[in-house]
């Protein structure tokens, strides 16, 4: 489903997308999703460090910093795990060995 969104977006906004071979389109879609994931995951820690109180001194004194979590951090973890599973599935089913 996520790769279909990248394909739809690319076919509308990237003129040279239709000229790519099937394998290059698959690679393009994979890189598109990878880029979206990288941007999302890059902004998550910035939010937690600069705008959230998740890692404030008061919170870290109550427990170890490693065990601090929130609904948003759990959501980010879920997005990452979902991306990793989808990427692994794409490698297994679509790339030739």
Secondary structure, DSSP 8 states (H G I E B T S, - for coil): -HHHHHHHHHHHH-GGGGGS-HHHHHHHHHHHHHHHHHHHHHHHHHHHHHT-STTSHHHHHHS-GGG---HHHHHHHHHHHHHHHHHHHHHHHHS--
